[in-house]
């Protein structure tokens, strides 16, 4: 699939061969598309393209380009997927604990996989796993577990 960030433009292109004249049809989820404020369709010689402007969740799906002439037709298919940057759904909270006791910080993240999580301390010092620190990221939940504080 073609992956794009929300709000960006996406272009799908098809090259074809055959004997003119051609009729070119663009469809999304089997519904015909026409040039509009949302879609810009260009067809020249043996080339056609559709530009999808400011992509949103409504634009995700299967796109089909069908080229016809008086002796037949051919179709090419592409899918468009939305790529979303990571964002916190649930942020970490301040935590007070007793010295020597275990502590755990959790945050929930959403976005397009793969997502990498990095834990930082104080002025940006990277926290790494050690015998007292366990770090995990499973099911969009990032966990920093301190076996003793």
Secondary structure, DSSP 4 states (H G I P E B T S, - for coil): -EEEETTS-EEEEEE--SPSP-EEEEEETTEEE-SSSSEEEEEETTEEEEEE-S--GGG-EEEEEEEEETTEEEEEEEEEEEE---EEEE--------TTS-EEEEEEEESSSP-----EETTTEEP---SSEEEEEETTEEEEEES--
